[in-house]
Amino acid sequence: MSGMSIMLAAVGGAVGAALRFAIGHGVHAIGMPAWTGTLVANLLGAALCGVLAGLWMERHGSGWRWRTDRWRREAFALGGFCGGLTTLSALAADAAVLWRSDEFASVAVDLVAHGVVGCFMCALGFLLARRWVRARYCTP
């Protein structure tokens, strides 16, 4: 891993975190509960992560083989941007605030939505990317 890859991951993380912050405030500004901003950011990040992983794995073979020619893009996009956009710490903070406010149903909805729907969004993004690549590049 090179210093350039680390710098690209840091820049991607900063961009992703700034977008997460903007999404959180934007969702709250339109009247939705504050905790839904984290949910929206995490679901978008999970879907994008699935799409990017699906595209790269379909084009370059299965498994993560961190080759020099690809690593910089992956460091920026997956490790940096998607990592900064999605966050476990914001999820935990939202759940703690809801729990302390005795909003137990909202805690359950929030945690289930992040876990189940987040994994579904990632898998859906992955499958859509694979289908797109195969339709575009593998059609006889």
N, C-alpha and C positions, 0 to 999 in steps of 0.2 A: 504494500500500500504506500502510495507516494504522498508527499506533502500537498500536492495539487489536489488529490482525491479528498484529503481531509478538509482542505479549504473549500472545495466545491460542496461537500456535505454540510459544512457550516453555513455557507451562503444559502443553500437550499433550505436548511433548517430555519434560518432567519426569515426567509420569504414565506415558508409554510406557517411559521408561528404568527407572523404578521397577518396572514390571511385568516388564520383561526381566530385571532383577536377581532378582526373586522367582522367575520361571520357571527361571532358571539354577540357583538354589540348590535349588528344589523338585525339579527333575529329578535333580540330584546326590544329594539326600537320599533319593530312592527307589532309589538304587543304580545309576543309569545313568551312563555316562561324563560327565565335566564338559562336554565339548565339545557334547554333544547338547542342552544347555540353550539354547545360542545357535541351534542348528538349529531347535528347537521354536519359539522366539520369532520367528525370521526367517520361518519358514513360516506361522505364524499371522498375522504382520504382512503378509506378501505376500498371503495370502488375503483379509484384511480390506481391504487397499488395493484389491484387485481388486473386491471387493463395493462399497465406497464409490465408487470411480471409475465402476463400471458403473451404480450407482443415479443418481449425479449426471449422468453423460453421457446416460443414457437419458431422464431427466426434463427435462434442460435443453439437449439437443442435443449433437452430437458436437464434439469439440475443447474445449480449456480456454479459456474466455473469462472471465477473472477479473473478474466483475462485483461491485460492492460488496455486493449483497444475498446473495451466496453465498460470497464470499471468506473470511469469518470462520469459517464452518463448515469449509471446506476447509483453512484455515490450521491450525485446531486438530486436525482429524482426520487429514488426510493428511500435511501438512508436519510437524506437531507429534507427535501420538500415534504414527502409523505410523512416522515417522522416528525417534522415540525408542525404539520397540519393536524395530525392526530395526536392525542395525548391521553395517557392513563392518569396523569396527575390531575388534570382538569376534571376527568370523570370522577375520580375519587373525591375531589373537593365538592363537586356538585352533589354527589350522593351523601356526603357528610352534612352539607347544609340542609338538604331535604330531610335527612334523618333527624337532625336536631330540631327541625321545624315540625316534626311529627307528620310529615307527608310520606308515609310509608308506601302508599300505592304508587306515588310518583317515583320513589326510589326503585321499586320493583320494575316499573315500566322502563325507567332509564337504564337500569342494568341489563335487563333482558333485551331491550332494543339495541344497546351497544354490542352485547355479546352475540346474540343470535342474528340480528339483522346485519350487523357489521360483517360477520363471517359470510353471510349470504351475499352481501354486496361485493365483497372481495371475490368470491367464487364466480358470481355473475359477470363481473368485469373480466376476470380471467377467461371464462368461456367465450364471451363475446369477442375478446381480442383474438383468441385462437381461431374462432370461426371466420373473423374478418381476414386474418392472415391467410388461412387456407383457401378461402374463396378468391382472394386477390392473387395469390402466388402459386397455388397448387391446382388450379383449374386446368384440365387437359385441353 
